Amino acid sequence: MKELNIGLIGYGFMGRAHSNAFRKVGNFFDLEYQPVLKAVCGRDVEKVKGFAAKWGYESFETDWRRLLAREDIDLVDIACPNDMHKEIAIAAAKAGKMILCEKPLSMNGPEGVKMVQAVEKAGVPNMVWYNYRRVPAVALAKQLIDEGRLGRIFHYRAKFLQDWTISEDLPQGGAGLWRLDVKVAGSGVTGDLLAHCIDTAIWLNGSFETVTAMTETFIKRRKHNLTGKVEKVGIDDACAFLARFQNGSLATFESTRYARGHKALNTFEINGEHASIAWDLHDLHRLQYFDHRDEGRVRGWRSIHVTDGDQPYMGKWWVPGLQIGYEHSFVHQVADFLEGVAKGKPASPTFRDALETQYVCDAVLKSARTHRWEKVARAIK
Ligand SMILES: NC(=O)c1ccc[n+]([C@@H]2O[C@H](COP(=O)([O-])OP(=O)(O)OC[C@H]3O[C@@H](n4cnc5c(N)ncnc54)[C@H](O)[C@@H]3O)[C@@H](O)[C@H]2O)c1
């Protein structure tokens, strides 16, 4: 096994999810490369030291530039807030490192273009952590669609609902709350939550054509944690949009952080000429499937428990009937990336793939401002 030295930047929610994946992947997948937790980077020396000790990183840095300058780092993993993705990714590409970058790729399309150009010029393997593609039930949905079982697709319906920003007293900005600060997040639910739904939709249903959107910022002013002042809120608290896909299907997307009772209701449903499928993150190991070609007397929605060895990724885990969870989607993504490195093939979504999602987000936010249908820009040549 060849060693591949990881340098992780950011040790929050995603820093933990990625570290867990790097540690587990070699135990469950037969790979040519074994990730080595070489260094973690964060600004707070005590915290980053504690994280390194807890997760087994050999060393730590407090400045990401120093991490990039190290010759013993092969792969840079960007798990920090959105406003830092571009600068770090371009510098990492120039340093010749492989790059894994958290979603959304960038703050907007033009930033994303520069990132795509940088990794492609450097010729470094790259991937964006749209991890829901690697949930076995979602990967099974992809197989069923690609086999043509649904027939012509008419409708795509997606939601991502949360309820954690309803309080007016919640500040914006700083640790844990950077998602409410538009200068750091780029946008609100559009880039944070809908980007996931959009990436999954592109993967399952192909490219978008046009969108029309509405957004709302329910709480207009919040105290900023870093300045201490009450400041205007620049993010979209909620966003709903209609879309037309290139395959002729119609779609609806909705996301909010104001749906009381919902913590992470991430769902999609696809209706085709012959069959429909539906998936819900809260029941992520199940795929709902209805096939009109079934014999009428027993026709109905089937709830497929995706745990069998012939279903995507499941042959690598336990025995049929035993389900896996959220964290495994990250393990699968690392496994696919490392396999791609070994074979010299890109693992999706690459930066270029993820730019397409960025363009959809840009068109959605533009439409919310113009109140018109907007065409989604094509990915760069
Ligand atoms: N794939 C997913 O499902 C998913 C889920 C959550 C977040 N994300 C994405 O992951 C990224 C991080 O989100 P999170 O939830 O882990 O955030 P978080 O707030 O939990 O962690 C962010 C980390 O970045 C660090 N950081 C900030 N500035 C830094 C700097 N200058 N140098 C080094 N470290 C710095 C913070 O200290 C913290 O450790 C975001 O881009 C977010 O959109 C993706």
The ligand as an SDF file (V2000), in Angstrom:
LIG
                    3D

 44 48  0  0  0  0  0  0  0  0999 V2000
  -20.7070   18.0570    2.7680 N   0  0  0  0  0  0  0  0  0  0  0  0
  -21.5420   18.4220    3.7100 C   0  0  0  0  0  0  0  0  0  0  0  0
  -22.5700   17.7950    3.9280 O   0  0  0  0  0  0  0  0  0  0  0  0
  -21.2450   19.6340    4.5470 C   0  0  0  0  0  0  0  0  0  0  0  0
  -21.8240   19.7570    5.8340 C   0  0  0  0  0  0  0  0  0  0  0  0
  -21.4600   20.8530    6.6140 C   0  0  0  0  0  0  0  0  0  0  0  0
  -20.5700   21.8000    6.1110 C   0  0  0  0  0  0  0  0  0  0  0  0
  -20.0640   21.6760    4.8580 N   0  0  0  0  0  0  0  0  0  0  0  0
  -19.1050   22.6640    4.3280 C   0  0  0  0  0  0  0  0  0  0  0  0
  -17.8550   22.4600    5.0160 O   0  0  0  0  0  0  0  0  0  0  0  0
  -17.1980   23.7030    5.2420 C   0  0  0  0  0  0  0  0  0  0  0  0
  -16.9530   23.8450    6.7490 C   0  0  0  0  0  0  0  0  0  0  0  0
  -18.1990   23.7620    7.4230 O   0  0  0  0  0  0  0  0  0  0  0  0
  -18.3200   23.1820    8.9140 P   0  0  0  0  0  0  0  0  0  0  0  0
  -19.7450   22.8970    9.1800 O   0  0  0  0  0  0  0  0  0  0  0  0
  -17.3140   22.1090    9.1270 O   0  0  0  0  0  0  0  0  0  0  0  0
  -17.9050   24.4890    9.7070 O   0  0  0  0  0  0  0  0  0  0  0  0
  -17.3810   24.6060   11.1930 P   0  0  0  0  0  0  0  0  0  0  0  0
  -17.6760   26.0030   11.6060 O   0  0  0  0  0  0  0  0  0  0  0  0
  -17.8600   23.4660   12.0240 O   0  0  0  0  0  0  0  0  0  0  0  0
  -15.8110   24.4250   11.0280 O   0  0  0  0  0  0  0  0  0  0  0  0
  -15.0480   25.3360   10.2800 C   0  0  0  0  0  0  0  0  0  0  0  0
  -13.6040   25.1730   10.6720 C   0  0  0  0  0  0  0  0  0  0  0  0
  -12.7900   26.0550    9.8950 O   0  0  0  0  0  0  0  0  0  0  0  0
  -11.8480   26.6590   10.7440 C   0  0  0  0  0  0  0  0  0  0  0  0
  -11.3000   27.8860   10.1880 N   0  0  0  0  0  0  0  0  0  0  0  0
  -11.9330   29.0600    9.9760 C   0  0  0  0  0  0  0  0  0  0  0  0
  -11.0570   29.9560    9.4980 N   0  0  0  0  0  0  0  0  0  0  0  0
   -9.8380   29.3180    9.3930 C   0  0  0  0  0  0  0  0  0  0  0  0
   -8.5210   29.7090    8.9870 C   0  0  0  0  0  0  0  0  0  0  0  0
   -8.2560   30.9650    8.5840 N   0  0  0  0  0  0  0  0  0  0  0  0
   -7.5330   28.7800    8.9970 N   0  0  0  0  0  0  0  0  0  0  0  0
   -7.7870   27.5120    9.3930 C   0  0  0  0  0  0  0  0  0  0  0  0
   -8.9860   27.1010    9.8280 N   0  0  0  0  0  0  0  0  0  0  0  0
  -10.0020   27.9910    9.8180 C   0  0  0  0  0  0  0  0  0  0  0  0
  -12.6320   26.8640   12.0310 C   0  0  0  0  0  0  0  0  0  0  0  0
  -11.7860   27.0830   13.1330 O   0  0  0  0  0  0  0  0  0  0  0  0
  -13.3420   25.5070   12.1290 C   0  0  0  0  0  0  0  0  0  0  0  0
  -12.4810   24.5210   12.6710 O   0  0  0  0  0  0  0  0  0  0  0  0
  -18.1080   24.7690    4.6480 C   0  0  0  0  0  0  0  0  0  0  0  0
  -17.6670   25.0810    3.3460 O   0  0  0  0  0  0  0  0  0  0  0  0
  -19.4820   24.1030    4.5950 C   0  0  0  0  0  0  0  0  0  0  0  0
  -20.3090   24.6160    3.5840 O   0  0  0  0  0  0  0  0  0  0  0  0
  -20.3920   20.6000    4.0850 C   0  0  0  0  0  0  0  0  0  0  0  0
  1  2  1  0
  2  3  2  0
  2  4  1  0
  4  5  1  0
  4 44  2  0
  5  6  2  0
  6  7  1  0
  7  8  2  0
  8  9  1  0
  8 44  1  0
  9 10  1  0
  9 42  1  0
 10 11  1  0
 11 12  1  0
 11 40  1  0
 12 13  1  0
 13 14  1  0
 14 15  2  0
 14 16  1  0
 14 17  1  0
 17 18  1  0
 18 19  2  0
 18 20  1  0
 18 21  1  0
 21 22  1  0
 22 23  1  0
 23 24  1  0
 23 38  1  0
 24 25  1  0
 25 26  1  0
 25 36  1  0
 26 27  1  0
 26 35  1  0
 27 28  2  0
 28 29  1  0
 29 30  1  0
 29 35  2  0
 30 31  1  0
 30 32  2  0
 32 33  1  0
 33 34  2  0
 34 35  1  0
 36 37  1  0
 36 38  1  0
 38 39  1  0
 40 41  1  0
 40 42  1  0
 42 43  1  0
M  CHG  2   8   1  16  -1
M  END
$$$$
